[in-house]
């Protein structure tokens, strides 16, 4: 058995895939998944990082982007899995 055959299949994205969300301030687009109201996964790319003027620390999230993600969840544009 190879390590690929023995690996567990990650099915977390089946019930809630990463979806694009665009920041209203700088137009950076990231991929987002909300597993719950408290947990958000954000996938950045180089273009979004370069466009974002509101992020100082690479481990932080821009407040304007955080607001756009919250709005997308509240309006149903992205699914909150829970």
Secondary structure, 3 states (H helix, E strand, C coil): CCHHHHCCCCCHHHCCCCEEEECCCCCCEEEEEECCCCCEEEECCHHHHHHCCCCCCCCCCCHHHHHHHHHHHHHCCCCECC
